[in-house]
Amino acid sequence: MKDSIPVSKENYLKAILEAEAEGREVIPALLAHRLEVSAPAVTMALKRLKRNGFVEVKGTVRLTAAGREIAYRTALRHHLIERMLSEIFGMEWHEIHEEAERLEHAVSPAFEAKLREKLGANGACPHGNHVLPENPVERKQRGETPLSEAVEGGRYTVVSLQERDPKLLLFLHDAGIGPGQSLRITSQNYDQTVSIELPAGTTILGRPAAEAVWIRPESSE
Ligand SMILES: [Zn+2]
């Protein structure tokens, strides 16, 4: 399905910037995985981006200043569109990421300025994320943790969801796990799943989903 949509220059640059912001080493295989394209497609795209002066490729991929500028603009527009769809049009968080993926490429500078004016500069998107993802090390220093590493018996509030994969968002939505949700960790299981108690009942998350949910402990005061 994804292969029928041409993955634009902006998407590559944004994926590189996001992986960088997460503290990942950006190698072509990571981009192939995240953009759901083949390795040869990534090689071709990187060649083109390099020729245009947007990236440098020496084993790892690095953005040039020009590449970084476009990547940030695209990420910012994605963020603003998500907030517009949610805050102005009331669309639900599991519905909007793909919509924003399409619309982010069509935002003019004037519309971007309007959106910033209307929405304000510092809000989080409905998935709990800011313009760029954060480095997990910094998040842990702030006391946040991925659900996969939560303490058994602990009560937590969901802070944010990794939003790259719309199928994952829909899965989490159906499981009743979204930003702001309060939950209790029943057990971290031997098979790397996590048992969770939610107001609607108990659920079990597998590793890939549990790693994508960031939570913070609820204070007992
Ligand atoms: Zn989002």
Residues whose N, C-alpha, C, O or C-beta is under 5 A from the ligand:
A	BS01	ZN	E82 C125 P126 H127 N129 E163
